[in-house]
Amino acid sequence: MASKDRILRQKEETRNNILGAAYDIVKEEGWNGLSMRKIADRIEYTAPIIYEYFSNKEAILEELTGKGFLKLAKELQTAKDKFEKPEDQLEAMWMTYWDFAFTNTELYQLMFGVQMTCCAQRCSAQEAPYKLFTGVIAEIMKDSNPSEDIIKQKYFTFFSVIHGLIAINIINKSDILETINAQILKDAITGIIKSIQ
């Protein structure tokens, strides 16, 4: 039994090493620089070993996408838990979302297809951030008894503005934009929250 556990731990460790190497390569060379051969070289394995864990590069991208959404959801939950009022929770969550995009830029690009094609398959982890946001939006709007479609519309209003600003900043990095964006972001979040109260 102990040897089975050890083998499972080693497999999980190898799997995580592959994903870690892939992400490190991407941080150094961008998504176009990622290949199964480079991953194998980085962890000093042969390419066929990599294929034992992941059928192709797309499978690695899907796994990283899922991990990205789980990480984002955890950070959003932490931000939400710091506040009692839903309006404050929502503001903190969108600010955390913004910060996530710039501290995990490569993951964000993969998760949302900024300057690259995101994974073709949806992952279940993708729903967690959406549900966190819509839950708080529903709480803010509870007095008007909004339908799911209205809550979804309000979520996509936020998402469109904030994701748009993030994409602009990832594509056109500029110190001037960075200063202006902090105020634009704050104004947008405040304005949309006021519109749903």
N, C-alpha and C positions, 0 to 999 in steps of 0.2 A: 504494500500500500504506500509506503514512504517513497519508493522509487517512482510510482505513478504520479504522486504529488510533485516530486522533484522535476519530472519530465514536463508536467503541465506548467510549472513555474518557469522552466527554461524556455518553453515554447512562447509563453506570454512575454517573457523578457525579450526574446528575439523579435517578436512581433512589435513590441514597443520600441526596440532599438531601430527597427526598419522605419517606423513612423517618425521617430526622432531624427534619424539621418535624413529622411526625405524633407522634413521641415527645415532642418539646418541648411540643406542644399538650396532650398527655395529662398531662404533668408539671404543667402550669399549671391545666388545667381538668378533668382526669379523663377516663376513657374515654368517658363520655357526651358530652363536649364535642368529640370528634373528628368531623370531617366532611371530605369531599373538598374542599368549597369553602374551608374554613378552611386546609387544607393548601396549596391553590393560592394563596390570599391571602398566606400566610406566606412562600412562596418566590417570590412575584410572577410566577406563571404563571397561565394560564387553567385552569379545571377540565378542559376536554377534553384538555389536555396530560397531566394527572395520569392520566386514563383510558387514555392510550396506554401507560402503564407498569403500571398496576394496574386490573383490570377493575371493582373496587369496594372498598369499605372493608374487607370481609372478606379480600380478597387482601392488603391492607396488614397486617392483623392477623396473618394466617398467616405472612407474611414476618418480622414482628417476633417472633413466637413462635419461629420457627426460629432467629433470631439470638440470642434469649434462651437457648435450650437450648444452643447452641454456646458462648456466653459462660459459662454455668454449667459445662458440661463442662470447659472450659479451666481455670477456677478450681479445680474439683475435682481435676483432674489435677495442677495445681501444688501443691495441699495434700497430695495423696497422695505426690508425689515428695519431699517434705521428710522423710519418715520411712521407716524400714526395716521395723519391725514392723507387720503388718497391723492389729493392734488400734489402734496409734497412728495409722495411716493413716486408718482408719475414723472415729475420733474427729475428726481434723482435717478430714476431708471433710464430716462432718455439721455441724461448726462453720462451715465455709466456706459450706455450703448455707444455714445460718441467716443468716450475714452477707450473702450474696447477696440473700436475700429482703428485707432491710431497706435495702440500698444500691441495689437495683434494684426497688423495691416495685411500680412500675407494670408492669414486665415480668413480675414474679412473679405479679401478679394475672392478667395475660393468660395466662401459661403454665399456670396451675393453676386458673383460674376463681374467684378469691377476689373476692367482691363484684361479679362480672360473669360473663358467659358467655364461656368460652374458645372458641377456634376449633373448629369442628365437625370439621375434618380433622386427622388426626394427621400430624405431620411426622417425617421420618426422624431429624432431630437430637434428637428426644425420647428416643431409645433410648440415646444416649451417656451421660448421667448414670446411668441405670439400670444399664447394663453396667459402668460403673466401680464402682458400689456393690456389685453382686452379685459381681463378680470378687474384691473384697476380702473380702466375707462368705464366699465359697467357700474362699478361702485360710485364713481363720480356722477354718473348720469342716472342713478337709480330712481330719483324722484320723477323723472320723465318716462320711466318704464320703457327704455329703448329696445327695439328689436335687435336680434343678432346682426342683421344687415347694417343697421345704423352704427352699432359698436364697431363692426368691421370697417365701415367707411371712415370713422373717426381714427381708428388705428392706422389705416392707410394714408390718411391726411398727414399724421405725424411722420409715418415712415417715409413718405414721398419727400417731405421737406428735409428731414434729417439725413436720410440716405443720399439724397441729392447733394447736400452740402458736403457730406463725407466723400462722395465720388469725385466732386469737383476738386476737393483738397488732395485726394490721392493722385489724381491725374495731373493737376497743376499745383505742385508744391510751391508755396510762397509765404514769406514771413508777413507780408502785408495782409494776405487773405486770412492768415491764422489769427491776427488781431481782430479783424473785422468779423470773422466767423464766430468768435466767442459771443459777441453781442447779437449777431443774427440768430444764432442758435438759441440763446436765452430768450430773445424776443419772440421767436417762433413758438417755442415751447409754452411760454406764458400766454401768448395770444390764443393758441389752440386750446389750452386748458380752460381759459375764460370762455371760449365759444361752446364748450361742452358742459359747463356748470349750469 
